[in-house]
């Protein structure tokens, strides 16, 4: 007997909640820089909470732990933003990256990086020669907040621009939505390319922009964790406020209004949450594509279309996906390289080089074929809707 969607959602959510802390321990304990084990990973967590004394390898494991927590926050935020976007636009091909929201956040972050002259882990510890204590503190506050702020402004501007251009007489044209997103992506991509060329002499800024192109979780700090989880928590807190209304919007705005929903309020809340979650993710890790498309679509097939189930499970699934990418890159690939080194040196070299790939490249390798599959299988019906 087939399990009902509600029970599948509970079961899947419980499995993902069980897997996530285990994967965090694996991502922290095992990496190409050394395998310390899951017990050492647990000890560094306890040390960060002040429950035990730091060990000799504490600093190394702390960096890995922050990388894992950043991946969890970014993956969950992007998947949740994608699920909300698909619910609002009533289309499974809608996704913050494809619609240009991610590019808007990316452009805002790139402009901030250009103004700051880089965005490395030393941004908030650089000495401020000749400055007083208050001036130095203010400079660091600006450096900390400028990238997330401009990323949010860029994401919000792109979101509302696309929504306005794709809406005709109160109805959303799906074909217009995708074409508008394509045009916005092209325009913003050209602006980012122009900025990158102009900033070539500035090594710090150029390196940060290149890293932002396909995302990075390396050298993350507690500040990055606070930023991405702040955006995630706001979007999660909004779920009970919009879940039922998103279900009602599936039948059209007029029917939803007749049933008591407020489409204008739902649009405002959802678009703000999508912009905030996407901007927070992009501002700490760069642009990681297709998570917001792939995860909500697969989750919907498993737990059904009702957003009270879909949104939280999509968040957990997105967090698990990006954490699996981290484990695959930094935990599994070094082990595979050791296993095949004797029999196939070239394959061993390839496995080691995977560890230096940016996470967005791997998600694109997964997501782009899936997007093409969606277009081939249901593109005519979706675009015609």
C-alpha positions in Angstrom: 0.0 0.0 0.0 1.4 3.4 -1.0 2.2 5.8 1.8 0.1 9.0 1.8 1.9 12.3 0.9 1.5 13.5 4.5 3.1 10.5 6.0 5.9 10.6 3.3 6.6 14.2 4.3 6.9 13.3 8.0 9.1 10.3 7.2 11.3 12.2 4.8 11.6 15.1 7.2 12.6 12.8 10.0 15.3 11.1 7.9 16.7 14.4 6.7 16.8 15.8 10.3 18.7 12.6 11.3 21.1 12.8 8.4 22.0 16.5 8.6 24.0 16.4 11.9 25.7 13.2 10.9 26.8 14.8 7.6 28.0 17.9 9.4 30.2 15.6 11.6 31.5 13.8 8.5 32.2 17.1 6.7 34.0 18.4 9.7 36.0 15.2 10.5 37.1 14.2 7.1 38.8 16.3 4.4 41.7 16.4 2.1 43.8 18.2 4.7 43.5 15.3 7.2 41.0 12.8 8.6 40.5 13.4 12.3 37.3 11.4 12.7 33.7 12.1 13.8 34.7 12.1 17.5 37.1 15.0 16.9 34.4 16.8 15.0 32.0 16.4 17.9 34.7 17.7 20.3 35.2 20.8 18.3 31.5 21.5 18.4 31.5 21.0 22.2 34.6 23.3 22.5 32.8 26.0 20.5 29.9 25.8 22.9 32.4 26.2 25.8 31.7 22.7 27.2 35.2 21.3 26.6 38.8 22.6 26.1 39.9 23.2 22.5 42.1 20.4 21.1 45.3 20.8 19.1 43.4 20.5 15.8 40.6 22.9 16.9 41.3 25.7 14.4 41.4 23.3 11.4 38.2 21.5 12.4 36.5 24.9 13.2 37.1 26.0 9.6 35.5 22.8 8.3 32.6 23.1 10.7 31.9 26.7 9.5 32.1 25.4 5.9 29.5 22.7 6.7 27.2 25.1 8.5 27.4 27.6 5.7 26.5 24.9 3.1 23.5 23.8 5.2 22.2 27.4 5.4 22.8 28.2 1.8 21.3 25.0 0.5 18.3 25.3 2.7 17.7 29.0 1.8 18.0 28.5 -2.0 15.7 25.4 -1.9 13.1 27.3 0.2 13.4 30.4 -2.0 12.9 28.1 -5.1 9.8 26.4 -3.6 8.3 29.8 -2.7 9.0 31.1 -6.2 7.5 28.1 -7.9 4.4 28.4 -5.7 4.0 32.1 -6.3 4.5 31.9 -10.1 2.6 28.6 -10.3 5.3 27.1 -12.4 7.9 24.3 -11.8 10.5 26.1 -14.0 10.5 29.2 -11.9 13.7 29.5 -9.8 15.5 32.5 -8.3 18.6 31.9 -10.4 16.8 31.4 -13.7 14.6 34.4 -13.1 17.5 36.7 -12.5 17.0 37.1 -8.7 20.4 35.4 -8.0 22.0 37.6 -10.7 20.6 40.7 -9.0 22.0 39.6 -5.7 25.3 38.7 -7.4 25.6 42.1 -9.0 24.9 43.9 -5.7 27.5 41.7 -4.0 30.0 42.4 -6.8 29.5 46.1 -6.5 30.1 45.9 -2.8 33.2 43.8 -3.3 34.5 46.4 -5.8 33.9 49.2 -3.3 35.6 47.3 -0.5 38.5 46.1 -2.6 37.9 42.4 -1.9 36.0 40.2 0.5 38.4 37.7 2.0 38.5 36.3 5.5 40.8 39.2 6.6 38.2 41.8 5.7 37.2 42.5 9.3 40.7 42.2 10.7 42.7 44.4 8.4 44.6 47.1 10.3 43.3 50.6 9.7 46.5 52.7 9.6 46.1 56.2 11.0 42.5 55.6 12.1 41.2 56.0 15.6 39.5 53.2 17.4 36.0 54.5 16.5 36.8 55.0 12.8 38.4 51.6 12.6 35.3 50.0 14.2 33.0 51.9 11.9 35.0 50.8 8.8 34.8 47.2 9.8 31.0 47.5 10.4 30.6 48.9 6.9 32.8 46.1 5.5 30.7 43.5 7.2 27.3 44.8 6.2 27.9 46.3 2.7 28.0 43.0 0.8 24.8 41.6 2.3 23.0 44.9 2.1 23.7 45.5 -1.6 23.1 41.9 -2.4 19.6 42.2 -0.9 19.0 45.5 -2.8 20.0 43.9 -6.0 17.9 40.8 -5.4 14.8 42.8 -4.4 15.2 45.1 -7.5 15.5 42.2 -9.8 12.6 40.3 -8.2 10.1 43.2 -8.5 11.3 44.2 -12.0 10.8 40.7 -13.3 7.4 40.4 -11.6 6.2 43.7 -13.1 7.4 42.9 -16.6 5.9 39.4 -16.6 2.5 40.5 -15.3 -0.2 41.5 -17.8 -3.6 42.7 -16.6 -3.1 41.0 -13.3 -2.0 37.7 -14.8 1.5 36.2 -15.0 2.7 35.2 -18.5 4.9 32.2 -17.9 6.7 32.5 -21.2 7.1 36.2 -20.5 8.4 35.3 -17.0 11.2 33.0 -18.4 12.1 35.4 -21.2 12.3 38.3 -18.9 14.5 36.3 -16.5 16.7 35.4 -19.4 17.0 39.0 -20.5 17.7 40.2 -16.9 20.3 37.5 -16.5 22.0 38.5 -19.7 22.0 42.2 -18.7 23.3 41.6 -15.2 25.9 39.1 -16.4 27.2 41.7 -18.9 27.4 44.3 -16.1 29.3 41.9 -13.9 31.7 41.0 -16.7 32.3 44.7 -17.3 33.0 45.3 -13.6 35.4 42.3 -13.6 37.4 43.7 -16.5 37.6 47.1 -14.9 38.8 45.6 -11.6 41.5 43.3 -13.2 44.4 45.4 -11.7 42.9 44.9 -8.2 43.9 41.4 -7.4 41.9 41.1 -4.1 38.6 42.3 -5.7 39.1 40.2 -8.9 39.8 37.0 -7.0 36.7 37.5 -4.8 34.5 38.2 -7.9 35.8 35.1 -9.6 35.2 33.0 -6.5 31.6 34.4 -6.3 30.8 33.2 -9.9 30.2 29.5 -9.0 30.2 29.9 -5.2 32.6 29.0 -2.4 32.4 27.8 1.1 36.1 28.1 1.9 37.4 30.5 4.6 33.9 31.2 6.0 33.6 32.9 9.4 31.0 33.1 12.1 29.8 36.3 10.5 28.9 34.5 7.3 27.0 31.9 9.3 25.0 34.6 11.1 24.2 36.3 7.7 23.0 33.3 5.9 21.0 31.8 8.8 19.4 35.2 9.5 18.0 35.2 5.9 17.0 31.5 6.3 15.2 32.0 9.6 13.2 34.9 8.3 12.0 32.9 5.3 11.3 29.9 7.6 9.3 32.1 10.0 7.2 33.3 7.0 6.2 29.8 6.0 3.0 29.6 8.2 1.9 33.0 6.9 2.0 32.1 3.2 1.7 28.3 2.9 -2.1 28.1 2.7 -2.3 31.2 0.5 0.2 29.7 -1.9 -2.0 26.6 -2.1 -5.0 28.8 -2.9 -3.0 30.8 -5.5 -2.6 27.6 -7.5 -6.2 28.0 -8.7 -5.6 31.6 -9.8 -5.6 35.0 -8.0 -9.3 35.6 -8.4 -10.3 32.2 -6.9 -7.8 32.7 -4.1 -9.2 36.1 -3.3 -12.7 34.7 -3.3 -11.6 32.0 -0.8 -10.2 34.7 1.6 -6.6 35.0 0.5 -4.9 38.4 0.0 -2.8 38.0 -3.1 -1.1 41.3 -2.8 0.1 40.6 0.7 1.2 37.1 -0.3 3.2 38.4 -3.2 4.9 41.0 -1.1 5.8 38.6 1.7 7.0 35.9 -0.6 9.0 38.2 -2.9 10.7 39.8 0.1 11.5 36.4 1.6 12.8 35.1 -1.7 15.0 38.2 -2.2 16.3 38.1 1.4 17.1 34.3 1.4 18.7 34.5 -2.0 20.7 37.7 -1.1 21.9 36.2 2.2 23.1 33.1 0.4 24.8 34.9 -2.4 26.4 37.4 -0.1 28.2 34.7 1.9 28.9 32.0 -0.8 28.4 33.5 -4.2 26.0 32.2 -6.9 25.1 28.5 -6.7 22.7 27.6 -9.5 19.9 25.1 -9.8 19.4 24.2 -6.2 16.2 26.2 -6.2 15.0 24.4 -9.3 16.1 20.8 -8.6 15.2 20.4 -4.9 11.7 21.8 -4.8 10.7 19.9 -8.0 11.9 16.5 -6.6 10.4 17.3 -3.2 7.1 18.0 -4.7 7.0 14.6 -6.4 7.7 13.0 -3.0 5.4 14.9 -0.6 2.8 16.5 -2.9 2.1 20.1 -3.8 0.7 21.4 -0.4 3.1 24.0 0.8 2.8 23.3 4.5 4.6 20.0 3.8 6.6 21.1 0.8 8.4 24.2 2.2 10.0 22.7 5.3 11.0 19.5 3.6 12.4 21.4 0.6 14.6 23.4 3.1 15.9 20.2 4.7 16.5 18.6 1.3 18.4 21.6 -0.1 20.6 21.7 3.0 21.3 18.0 2.7 22.1 18.3 -1.0 24.8 21.0 -0.6 26.2 19.3 2.5 26.5 16.1 0.4 28.4 18.2 -2.2 30.9 19.3 0.5 31.2 15.7 1.8 31.7 14.4 -1.8 34.3 17.0 -2.7 36.4 17.1 0.5 35.7 13.8 2.1 35.0 11.1 -0.6 37.2 12.3 -3.5 40.5 12.3 -1.5 39.7 8.7 -0.4 38.9 7.7 -4.0 42.2 9.3 -5.1 44.1 7.1 -2.7 42.3 4.0 -3.7 42.9 4.4 -7.5 46.4 6.0 -7.2 48.2 2.7 -7.9 46.1 1.5 -10.8 45.2 4.8 -12.5 47.3 7.8 -11.6 45.4 10.1 -13.9 42.1 9.2 -12.3 43.7 9.9 -8.9 44.8 13.4 -10.1 41.2 14.0 -11.4 39.7 13.0 -8.1 42.1 15.4 -6.2 41.2 18.2 -8.6 37.5 17.8 -7.8 38.2 19.0 -4.3 39.2 22.4 -5.8 36.1 22.8 -7.9 33.5 25.3 -6.8 30.3 23.9 -5.4 28.2 25.8 -8.0 29.9 23.9 -10.8 28.8 20.6 -9.4 25.2 21.7 -8.8 25.1 23.0 -12.3 26.3 19.7 -13.6 23.3 18.1 -11.8 20.8 20.9 -12.4 21.3 21.8 -16.0 20.5 18.3 -17.4 17.5 18.2 -15.1 16.3 21.6 -16.4 16.6 20.4 -20.0 14.7 17.2 -19.1 11.9 19.4 -17.7 11.8 21.4 -20.8 11.7 18.4 -23.1 9.1 16.5 -21.0 6.7 19.3 -20.0 8.0 22.5 -21.6 5.1 22.9 -24.0 2.5 22.5 -21.2 4.4 24.7 -18.8 5.1 27.4 -21.2 1.6 27.4 -22.5 0.2 27.7 -18.9 
